[in-house]
């Protein structure tokens, strides 16, 4: 009975990690879709994002280096960011939902999320998404369950191979 219980616990845990990956992907997907549909990033290009950048410059908790980034780079390239951000959010969201290129997708999400936090926006949803990203990476082997990475055997390209690591370390010595 104990063996059966452990097997059930393992499958339940895999299901929960997979569900976390799918929900994480849905969050990013809908973030991109709502920027296009509700916040009118495409019908009124630059309006929302420029206002967001200006408001971020006024926040006291924005680090100085990021303040400079917003002022000298982001504001001057608002239209570029206006189109890239929602499109990347949608693509990464879809990739997370179907489990395609999980590691690069999570890394892109973390990069975008760090930028969001550095712009002075720290809230419960931000912390939840940020923590979920690390949860997916921490339980990566379980994240591959029901994924295209596993189906197409892409996951092997992101695993560390001890023989390969040993080969390269012996060449360096």
C-alpha positions in Angstrom: 0.0 0.0 0.0 2.9 2.4 0.8 4.4 1.9 -2.7 1.0 2.6 -4.3 0.6 5.7 -2.2 4.1 7.0 -3.2 3.3 6.4 -6.9 0.1 8.3 -6.5 1.8 11.2 -4.8 4.4 11.3 -7.5 1.8 11.4 -10.3 -0.2 14.0 -8.4 2.9 16.2 -7.9 3.7 15.9 -11.7 0.2 16.9 -12.5 0.4 19.9 -10.2 3.7 21.1 -11.7 2.4 20.6 -15.2 -0.7 22.6 -14.1 1.5 25.3 -12.7 3.4 25.5 -16.1 0.1 25.7 -18.1 -1.4 28.4 -15.8 1.9 30.3 -15.9 1.7 30.2 -19.7 -2.0 31.3 -19.6 -1.0 34.2 -17.5 1.6 35.4 -19.9 -0.7 34.7 -22.9 -3.5 36.7 -21.5 -1.2 39.5 -20.5 -0.2 39.9 -24.1 -3.8 39.6 -25.4 -5.2 42.2 -23.0 -2.5 44.6 -24.0 -3.7 44.4 -27.6 -7.4 44.2 -27.0 -8.2 46.1 -23.8 -5.3 48.5 -23.4 -5.3 49.3 -27.1 -1.5 48.9 -27.6 -2.0 48.3 -31.3 -5.0 50.6 -32.0 -3.5 53.5 -30.1 0.3 52.7 -30.4 2.6 54.1 -27.8 -0.1 55.9 -25.8 -0.3 53.5 -22.8 3.4 52.5 -22.8 4.7 56.0 -23.0 2.5 57.0 -20.0 3.7 53.9 -18.2 7.4 54.9 -18.7 6.7 58.5 -17.6 5.0 57.2 -14.4 7.9 54.8 -13.7 10.4 57.8 -13.9 8.4 59.5 -11.1 8.6 56.5 -8.8 11.2 56.7 -6.0 11.8 52.9 -5.8 13.1 52.7 -9.4 16.9 52.1 -9.3 19.0 54.8 -10.9 20.5 52.6 -13.6 17.0 51.5 -14.6 15.7 55.1 -14.4 18.4 56.0 -17.0 17.4 53.0 -19.2 13.8 54.2 -19.2 14.8 57.8 -19.8 17.4 57.4 -22.5 16.5 54.1 -24.2 12.9 53.0 -23.5 11.2 56.3 -24.0 13.0 56.9 -27.3 12.0 53.4 -28.5 8.5 53.3 -27.2 7.0 52.1 -30.5 9.4 49.2 -30.7 8.6 48.1 -27.1 4.9 48.7 -27.8 4.8 46.0 -30.4 7.4 43.6 -29.1 6.2 43.2 -25.5 2.7 41.9 -26.2 3.8 39.7 -29.1 6.6 38.1 -27.0 4.1 37.6 -24.1 1.7 35.8 -26.4 4.4 33.6 -28.0 6.0 32.7 -24.7 2.6 32.0 -23.2 1.7 29.6 -25.9 5.1 27.9 -25.6 4.6 27.4 -21.9 1.0 26.1 -22.4 2.1 23.5 -24.9 5.4 22.9 -23.2 7.6 23.9 -26.1 11.1 25.3 -25.3 10.3 25.5 -21.6 13.7 26.7 -20.4 14.1 29.5 -22.9 10.5 30.6 -22.4 10.9 30.8 -18.6 14.1 32.7 -19.0 12.4 35.2 -21.3 9.5 35.5 -18.8 12.0 36.1 -15.9 13.8 38.8 -18.0 10.6 40.6 -18.8 9.4 40.2 -15.2 12.6 41.6 -13.8 12.2 44.6 -16.0 8.6 45.0 -14.8 9.8 44.9 -11.1 12.7 47.3 -11.8 10.2 49.8 -13.2 8.7 50.1 -9.7 5.8 47.6 -10.0 5.9 45.2 -7.2 2.6 43.5 -6.2 1.3 40.1 -5.3 0.7 39.0 -8.8 4.3 39.9 -9.7 5.6 37.9 -6.8 3.4 34.9 -7.6 4.5 34.9 -11.3 8.2 35.3 -10.4 8.0 32.5 -7.8 6.1 30.3 -10.3 8.9 30.8 -12.9 11.5 29.6 -10.4 9.2 26.7 -9.4 9.0 25.6 -13.0 12.8 25.7 -13.3 13.3 24.0 -9.9 11.0 21.1 -10.8 12.0 21.1 -14.5 11.9 17.4 -14.9 8.3 17.4 -13.7 7.5 20.4 -16.0 8.3 18.2 -19.1 5.3 16.0 -18.4 2.7 16.5 -21.2 5.0 18.8 -23.1 6.1 19.1 -26.7 9.7 19.3 -25.4 9.4 15.7 -24.2 7.4 14.6 -27.2 10.0 15.9 -29.7 12.8 15.0 -27.3 14.0 18.6 -27.1 14.5 18.4 -23.4 17.7 16.5 -23.8 19.4 19.6 -25.3 18.8 21.4 -22.0 20.0 18.7 -19.7 23.5 18.6 -18.4 25.3 15.6 -19.6 27.9 14.3 -17.0 30.0 12.7 -19.7 30.1 15.9 -21.8 30.9 17.9 -18.7 33.7 15.5 -17.8 35.1 15.6 -21.4 35.3 19.4 -21.4 36.7 19.6 -17.9 39.5 17.2 -18.8 40.3 19.2 -21.9 40.7 22.4 -19.8 43.1 20.7 -17.3 
